[in-house]
Each structure stands twice: as C-alpha cells, then as structure tokens.
C-alpha cells in the first residue's frame, strides 16, 4: 500500500497546476529558434546584440535581438516556430509573448505587423492574429491595433479604427496572444502591456467556425510579416507557455482515499 501511495504522490507532482514554459528564447546565448535569410530566403535578418546597442537597454539580461525586413520594401521579416508547430490543441490553451521596443520618433510611414498564428488540427495553417504598429503619415502618431489580416505595408488607417492605442513613450512593450477555448471555439486575446505589466490595449478576435478540437490545433509561427522600420526593431524574451490545467476533482478524491487506506494499513502493521 505504501508503494501505491508513493506512486500516487509522484503522479500529483507530475500533475502540478503551475504553468510551464514550452519555449523560451531570451537571446542571452544565441538566437536559435528564430529564422531569417540564413535559414530560408525571404525572411529578412535577425541579429543578436548586447544591451546598450543603439541606445537600447535589453528588456532583460545582457542581450536582445534586432529584426529587419526584406530590403527595400520590408515585406517579410524573421519568424519563430516557438519550438515547433503543433496540430493538437493543448488543454487549457496557451499564451505567446514577445517584448518589442517601440519608439514614437520612428519616421512617419514606418512600422511593422507581428502575427502569431494557430495551426489547424490537420497540421496546416488555420488563422493569423496580427498586431499592427504604424507611425501615421499625416499625424506622426505611433498607433497599435489588431486584426486577422496583413496587407504587407504600413497601415495608415489605424487611428480611424474603433479600437487602437497611441504609443507616446519610447520603451519596451510586451505583445501577448492568449489562445483560449470560448464555448468550443477559438478566441484569442491580443494584449499590449507596458514594461511594468500594465494592460494598455486588448483586442479579442473570435470566429465560431474555429471549433476546438475539430478544426483548431496548437501553435504555429510568430512572424514579422512586414517591417520597414529603419535599422530594424529590437525584440527580447520570446516565449510560449501552456496554460495550467487544474487537477480534476476525482483525482483529489482518489488521492484522499488512497492516503486514508495507506494510513489505516500502516496503523494495523504497527499495532
């Protein structure tokens, strides 16, 4: 019985409710897991640089990276697979995160699109969830908004959208995508945070046709589908984190029962 109890306790340790990181790249050692023209033509360039390069202190640690789009248009820039594509929806969903340095002084007409996509249960591409960041040509304002599509050019209409955010201070901002099950279909919360973690902007994208798990699998890429910012954009702290899955109530009841049986057996052996 003691062996059974020990085995069950080990099972509980393995079923811990704390979320864990499935993929992390903080650029402290290298830039592995990100791909550019060195790996496949047509994806710009990613360079690992030390903190302080270009006057930018890394978001964390002593290094970050610079991503640049294809010259001269900026169409297509580096991407990550977050460790590998998945056609299986993970119980509880998942969250991706990337720190990006934004600067309102960027030249008017410059900006980038950053997409995180879901895979289908068939292993193919399912849908994109895209942050648009653009310095408006007319106003010069640096605007953030979200959608499911990219036109591979600077979005000049972001300030006309009902939901947008104006960036007024240069610094690191966290771009999050929270993939979750909403009534049996995929919903994605696109969240912009400041360096202190405060939520500045949220856009939720939902399509009832993206049913789980019939149509939707797991993660696909994180991809700068467009980036024409002069000198590139600084990025840091890439991650994909699977959501914590609560321990089923039945397992808790079973655990209490086994523990009680073990305790009773132990008392009988001692008496």
JOJO-V615248 format. One line per field, one symbol per residue. phi: phi as a letter, one per 30 degrees, with the letter a starting at -180 (. if undefined). burial: 1 if it has 9 or more other C-alpha atoms within 8 Angstrom, else 0. A space follows every 10 residues. Layout:
# JOJO-V615248
phi->???
burial->???
This chain:
# JOJO-V615248
phi->.ddddddddd ddddcedddb ddbbbcidca cdjcbbddca djbibbbdbd ejdiicdeda icbbbccbdd dcdidibebb chjkdbccdd ejiabcbbdb dcbddeeejc lacbccccdd ddicdcacbc dcbbcdddci dcccabacbb chaddccddc ddbabcdcbd ldbcccbccb dcijbdbbcc bcbddcjddc abbccbbddd dccdccccdb ccbddaacdd iibdbahdab bdddcedded dddddddddd dddddddddd d
burial->0000100100 0000000010 1111111100 1011111000 0111110111 1000000111 0011111111 0001111111 1100111111 0111111111 1111010111 1111111111 1010110111 1111110001 1111111101 0101110100 0001101001 0111111111 1000111111 1111100011 1110100001 1110111111 1111111110 0111111111 1111001000 0100100110 1100100000 0
